[in-house]
Amino acid sequence: MKKLSSLSYSLYHLFILLLFSSCSELLYLSVEQMLPPENMPEQVVRSVGVVSNFSQHNVMVANDHAIIIPCDADSMKEHVALTFANAGVMDRVVVLDSLLYHPDSTSLHILTQKEVNDLCRELDVEMVYSIDYACLIYNPAADFVSRPLDAYLCSRVYTPDRDSIRGASMIDKEMLEYWANSTEDIAHLIPQIPSQLAHSSIAPFLPSWKERERVYYYDRLCYEMREAKVYVNESNWEAAAAEWQTLTESKLRPYRYMAYYNLALYHEMADRIDQALLSLVLAEAQATKKNKKGEQVGLVIDTSLLLQYREVLETRKREIEQLERLEVRGERCAAPLNLQP
């Protein structure tokens, strides 16, 4: 058999790439992944004390026309504590029965570090979640077609001094907007407000689920690719991976490249990020042209998508490591303790 010249080989390779580029495409896939908290602590916190630091008199005044309806302090404490407990990331959730300050107090009070340290010691917790105020603001102004009802909460998170690390407080303000046309609507909404405020306000401290978009290669001329697509649609990742694995031994370089890339996605679905990154290394090797000495002399397949996916996987690896630190145990309901120091 007559060997192809260097020019003929290049033209042949270009023809193959053009053929595959005309038949191959990227398919999009939405996946849900658990993310670490937005406010990830340096030290994992396993216990929290929920305290009420507001009365019916120390709420914000919106304007002269607003009607302010304070939330019930006990109800807010209960919903915040249950939300922490049900999230499954705390071993201990404690509720302070009494208000920190006199119920007729009209001023807000930011806890001193000594007060935080004393509270953490007495409640035997590693963090204090202080509800500074929570209220509903109803504005019945005549120029509103639908009158807004805002639910507003301000909370602070405190940690004690540990290992010469200065205790920190963080302000977390959340506002939820509702619409009410009458006092009857307000009365109907009031029971829903504490629970929704609680979930919204502590969300940055808890793991969450997010939908993300991923892509994988598909070629309608390839039997294995067509079969794998069916399996992916059925969420049968093991069967899809078996089809892609077969293609890693294909005589055609583009198929080997696409197969290894798709296998990286398969490993990501099982949170095997190191194996996913290894699959990308193998895919990248298929995209590189080598000379007779085995030295890399250039790319024959565009790897821009591969490089982007590598960055995504490295980020995902860090997220999984953070989640492992939290030892997320899933949904559970731990009844909070009621203590009064």
Steps between C-alpha positions, in 0.01 A plus 500: 500500500640831396569738788337840494730799463509761776281734294256222409474395863426859605230533236352163602498605866337833411229313306431275800473799735264682263286187472472460875443870562204493264340202677598556863334742738479594865201391705400696806409349834369656822628347823432584864797524731527568872707810574675597822363796698565847362640592840731207557661523847872445540417260780201271462225602741302211649281686748305824501306697756201698371422810703249783473650845528191704416169605646187640342637851540844488336394457139594721208268784397453493123320834456216703648234308308620144563328269741758290687393160629774340717550126462461290811844444650426148622363398160809634321732314738309177450505518121869594482593217740293241310648612169851451638406160647326371188794597279700212649830686545471568875543250781345735753249785469418693817232765549534765769156526663518861616574822316853625542370846589195653655193450281427875508843590367493740204864473391699232323796346673801337335643240733845561642761229467474426871123455470551267204759294684278475809198395293695235310635359824162497679312354203789267409497609133760611247295776338224743599231598252341822627171624354529877536157580365231360274192679381242550227475839334168576336465815288137582420591803285220598265721515191565125514279281282615202707633598837834344596556305817868448585632252752833613638753325722841601630718242672859476614720195530760498775788263575717488814873550520683179415870438444575873492250546218296811569130437541300640211149625447330517164188691410253308287198696382221338307189655353211312344240681295135409509193667359190578701187687397323501834538432869345158437791419268747606766333280761524207257870559429625563853520128602717426193755775559717362786568170325594660169715764669680226695579295189614806308717647775705189584530371142856643462615278788357174363578280199271555204410336169560673169422403144800515270549445129735243355576393143615176340595395149264322264543376145199375308717279273632303796292210636663514846434874526136453408460223758674706768264791436200274570658381825581857612138600442402208726763604760668162449854630528665159535360383164593830333854474637532147360421631151749785532764265639468288184574809291827568684645215289367639173740536208373854453663765713193731527290216641767420758516867596123536538472172690758597762339843538158342554645255751616799704136605527407146606752512784382846607146368536637261765715773663819320392669824405857366492396234250311760299814714480700193393250438219559854379874435498438194280270703275762772464755238397273404208494863387877526478700412190835327559803452278683173443696555820179522701539871560196728499510731203154658499126468550277334244174542698374818664530456878350831615189322635719248681699776670180669616367173638825439684456828687141403582614165641771658711240734651265207558780311676543787747124510561488128578792536741312776684186287517702210640624730775140564595419127491155576360263234625190596302153586625429435863293654776674556831282659767675810638564520871350775713745639750498805719837603639 
